[in-house]
Amino acid sequence: MTDDADGPETGVGDANLTEKINQTNVDERISSLEAAYDEVPVIEETFELSPDEYADVFTATRGTGYSGNSVVFVTRGGSDFPELSDQIPDQAAGDTRDRVLLVLGRGADMWALPGGGKGDEYESVQGTAVRRVNEQTGIRCTVTGVAEVVHSKYYPDTDAQGSVHTLDIYLEAEYKKGSLDVDESELVGAAWFAEPPERLTPGAEEQFAAFLDDE
């Protein structure tokens, strides 16, 4: 890195400012979750990036204020579904398994957990997640806990100073009310799954596996 303060790949002072902002955001988000829920499992991961890779991450965080993503593992009891229509075979009534809400994003080929997106001013992590689930799928849910928080730290693999911190938050939630109403500007589809589909994002796959183990 050079001393050009205008470039994300340079400016030690700029890098240190980004580190301070990101670290503060991360600490505040973790603290808010710990104040709201009994258990907040935090996994820390560290990555050393090439100058070009680090510049990309640095630019994204500095330019957007991005400090991570929050998605929701929403479950629904089999008894919560309405009665069968006259067009559905009676034997379908015997399937009372709990189900998980998954979404398929525009341009995506893997099912994922709903949520994500930037929070509104003064909005909590869980508030953003619940709002985004409703905007995307029409489903209202209640957050019951935190499944996992992944704290990622990105450092340049050079002598330059600075780091970028982000969080990926997996919240647990229960269905409250609503029917599927997909926001087609964001999603191709959404559905309730009793078993994980064949193509599933790694994070969703991990949470789904833990859900099935607990049943």
N, C-alpha and C positions, 0 to 999 in steps of 0.2 A: 504494500500500500504506500502511496505517496502522501504528501502533505496538502493536497488539494482539498480544501474544506468543503468544496461544492459536491464532491463525489462520494457515494456511499462506500466505495472501496477505499476511501482515504480518511481524512479528518478524524484523528484520534479523539479530539474533543467531541465531535459529532457522534462518534461511536459510543463514547462513554455516556453521553446524554441519552442515546437510545437505550443503552443498557439500563440506566437508572430508571427511565420511564417504563420500560417493559418489566423490569424486576418489581417496581412498585405496583404496577397493574396486577402482576401475578400474585404478589403477596396479599394484596387487598382482596382479590377474588377468592383465594384460598381461605383467608380469614373470615370472609363473609359466609362461606359454606360451612366452616367449622362452627360458626356461631349458630347456624340454623339446624345442623344435623349432628347426630351423635358420632358417626363415623365418616371420615373423609380420607379414604386410602389414596396416598399420593405416591406415584412412581416417578422417579427422576431419570431422565435420559440425557446423555451428553453427546453432541456431534461436533466433529472437527470438519470444517468445510473448506473447499478450495476457495481462492479469492473470488472467483466468479460466482460460485454458489453462495458464499457468504454475502456478497454484494446484493444478490437477488433477495435473500431473506431480510437483509438490513433495509433495503429500499421498501419492501412491502410493509414492514413494521413502522418505519419512520413516516412513510407517506400516508398510511391509512389508520394508524393507531391500532392495528391488528395485534391482539394478544392471545388469540386462541379461538376455540370453537366449543360450543356446548350442544350436545345432542341428547335425545331422550329415548330411553327404552320403556315404551308404554305397553303395559299388559292389560288384557281384558278377560274376565272370567267367562267361561262358556255359557253360564246362566244369564249373562247380561245381554245376550243377543235376542232380538225380537222373535216371536213365533214364526214358524215356517209358513211361507206362502203356499197356496194350493198347487203351485207348479213344481214344488220340490218334493221328492220322494220321502215318505215317512221315516225311512231308516236314517235319513240325515239328522233327525232329531237326537239320535244317540251319540252324536259327536259333540260332547260338552267340554272338550279340552280348552284350557286357557290359550289365548292367542297373543301375538306380538304385532305391533304396528310397524310396518316397513314401507319405505318409499323408493321410487325409481325416478331419479332426477333427469331433467332434460339433457340429452346427450350422454347419459350414463348407461352402462350395461351391467351394473351390479346394484342389488338392493341394499339400502342403507337405512340408518336410523333417522327419523325426522328431527328437525330443529336447525341449529346453525344460524348464521346471520349475525349482524351487528346489533348490539343492544341500544335501546333508547337512553337518553340522558337520565341518570338516577335509577335506571332499571336494574334489578338484581339479575344474577346469572340465571336463576331458576325462572324469574319472571320473563326474561327474554326467551328462554327455551319453551316455556308453556305457550307464550304468544305465537312463536314461530310454528309450533306444531299445529295450532289452530288455524293459522293463516295458510299453511300448506295443505292441510288435510281435512279441515272442518271439525276435527276432534278436539274436545276439551279434556284435559287431564290434570291430575294433582300429583306434584312431585312428592315422593315418599322418602327419598334418600339419594345418596351418591354411591354409584357402583365403583367408580374409579376416576382418578384425576392423573393425567400424564403431563408432567412438567418437563418440557424439552428445552435444553440449553444449547445454543449454537455458537461456536467459536471459530474464528479464522485459523487455519493451520499455518499461520505465519507468526512473525514476532509482533505483529500489530495487536493493540489492545482492543477490548470491546467484546460484547456478547449480546445475543438476542434471546429472550425468554418467551415461551408461549405455553399455553395450557390447552389440553384437550380434555373436556369434562363429559363424563358419561353419567347422566342422571337417571334414576329409577322413578317411574310414575305409574299411576293407575288410571284407567279410563274413568271419566266422569260423566260425560254425555256427548251427544252428537253423532252424526252419520258421515261417512266418507264423502267429502266434497273437494275434489282435487283442484288445486291452483295450477292450471295448465301452463301458466307462464313460468313455473318453476319445475313442475313434475310431469312425468309421463303417466304415472299411476301411483296408487297407494293401496295396500291390502293388509288384512289380518292373517297372520301365519301361525299355524299350530306347530309346524316343522320348518326349519330353515330352508329357504330356496337354494337351488344349486349355486347361483352366483350371488355372493354376499360379500360386502366389504369386510376387511379383517376385523375392524372394531366391532361391527355388528355381529360378526360370527362369534367372536369371543364372548360377548354379552349373551348371545342366544345359547351358547353352550353351557354357560353358568346357570342360565335360567332352567334349562332342561335337567341339569344335574340336581337342582334344588327341588324339582317336582317329585 
